[in-house]
Amino acid sequence: MQQFEVVTAVAAPPDQVFAVCLDVESHTRSMADSSERAVGGKTQGELALGDTVTFQARHLGLTWRLKARITSYDRPRSFVDEQESGPFKRWRHAHHFEPDGTGGTIMRDVIDFASPLGPVGRIVDRLLLRRYMPHLIRIRNAYLASTFD
């Protein structure tokens, strides 16, 4: 299993950042380069505890679908989404929001993931996904942070 963390400063209070991170349309706009769109579950608005959403996107030359459920929700401090079905053996994304002391937010994304296919999946994780996945989260976070500029 791979784990990584991305920390992003956002010039908005935690409650606002929390809400934008749970907004389906904001998420799909942040991933426009991969043609991501919501195709199942809750496809518009702000997700809440227990909600599911299925995203379809094109990554690494292939079209993927990932169905995620919000499994933990502590507004405005944190929430967790976990894959219910999709390309990963495991996908768990914990989102943490802390005041920065100046009216902004320190957003911390902690992602645990593992590819399927045993040894082959572990090689893919190490050689490709351990760089690609943090890159995607940085792109997403840069877009979300820019919505407050």
C-alpha positions in Angstrom: 0.0 0.0 0.0 1.2 3.5 -0.8 0.5 6.6 1.4 1.2 10.2 0.6 0.2 13.6 2.0 -0.3 16.9 0.3 -0.5 20.2 2.3 -2.0 23.3 0.7 -2.6 26.8 2.1 -5.9 28.3 1.2 -6.9 32.0 1.7 -10.3 31.2 3.1 -11.7 29.9 6.4 -12.0 26.2 7.1 -15.8 26.0 6.7 -15.7 27.5 3.2 -12.8 25.3 2.1 -14.5 22.2 3.6 -17.7 23.0 1.6 -15.9 23.5 -1.7 -14.0 20.3 -1.3 -17.3 18.4 -0.9 -18.9 20.1 -3.9 -19.2 17.7 -6.8 -19.1 20.4 -9.5 -16.0 22.0 -8.0 -14.3 18.6 -8.0 -15.1 17.9 -11.6 -14.0 21.4 -12.7 -10.7 20.9 -10.8 -10.1 17.7 -12.8 -11.2 19.1 -16.2 -7.8 18.0 -17.8 -8.8 14.4 -17.3 -12.4 15.0 -18.5 -13.7 13.9 -15.1 -17.5 14.0 -14.6 -19.9 12.6 -12.0 -21.9 9.8 -13.6 -23.7 8.2 -10.6 -24.8 8.7 -7.0 -25.0 12.3 -6.0 -23.9 14.2 -9.2 -24.5 17.8 -8.0 -24.1 19.8 -4.9 -22.4 19.2 -1.6 -21.8 15.6 -0.5 -22.6 14.6 3.1 -22.0 11.6 5.4 -23.0 8.4 3.6 -23.4 10.0 0.2 -21.8 8.2 -2.8 -20.6 9.6 -6.1 -19.2 7.8 -9.1 -16.7 9.7 -11.1 -15.6 8.8 -14.6 -12.3 10.2 -15.9 -9.5 9.5 -18.3 -6.1 8.9 -16.7 -3.0 7.3 -18.2 -4.8 6.8 -21.5 -7.6 4.8 -20.0 -11.1 5.6 -18.9 -11.8 4.8 -15.3 -14.8 4.8 -13.0 -14.5 5.2 -9.2 -17.4 5.1 -6.8 -16.7 6.7 -3.5 -18.6 7.1 -0.3 -18.2 9.7 2.4 -17.4 7.5 5.4 -16.5 10.2 8.0 -17.7 13.8 8.4 -16.7 16.3 11.0 -17.5 19.7 9.7 -15.4 21.8 9.3 -12.4 19.8 10.5 -12.3 16.7 8.3 -14.0 14.2 6.1 -13.0 10.9 4.5 -14.0 9.4 1.1 -13.3 5.7 0.4 -13.6 3.7 -2.8 -16.6 1.3 -2.9 -15.8 0.2 -6.4 -13.2 1.2 -9.0 -9.7 0.7 -10.2 -8.0 0.4 -6.8 -7.7 -2.5 -4.4 -7.9 0.2 -1.7 -8.5 4.0 -1.9 -8.9 6.1 1.2 -8.7 9.9 1.1 -8.8 11.8 4.4 -9.2 15.6 4.1 -8.2 17.7 7.1 -8.8 21.5 7.5 -7.1 23.6 10.2 -7.2 27.4 10.7 -3.9 29.0 9.8 -4.3 31.7 12.4 -4.7 34.5 9.8 -8.2 33.7 8.5 -7.0 31.0 6.1 -6.8 27.2 6.1 -4.2 24.6 6.0 -5.7 21.8 4.0 -4.0 18.4 4.4 -4.9 15.5 2.2 -3.7 12.0 3.4 -4.3 9.3 0.8 -3.8 5.5 1.2 -4.1 3.5 -1.9 -3.2 0.1 -3.4 -3.6 -1.2 -6.9 -5.1 -4.6 -7.6 -3.1 -7.5 -9.2 -0.8 -8.3 -6.3 2.9 -8.0 -7.3 2.1 -6.3 -10.6 0.0 -3.7 -8.9 2.7 -3.0 -6.3 5.1 -2.4 -9.1 2.7 0.0 -10.9 2.2 1.8 -7.5 5.9 2.3 -7.0 6.9 3.1 -10.5 4.0 5.2 -11.7 1.2 6.0 -9.3 3.3 7.2 -6.3 4.2 10.3 -8.5 1.1 10.6 -10.5 -1.5 10.5 -7.7 0.1 13.4 -5.6 0.4 15.4 -8.9 -3.4 15.0 -9.4 -4.1 16.1 -5.8 -1.8 19.2 -6.2 -3.7 20.1 -9.4 -7.0 19.7 -7.7 -5.9 21.8 -4.7 -4.4 24.6 -6.8 -7.7 24.9 -8.6 -9.7 24.8 -5.4 -7.4 27.4 -3.7 -7.7 29.7 -6.8 -11.5 29.8 -6.3 -10.8 32.0 -3.2 -8.4 34.4 -4.8 
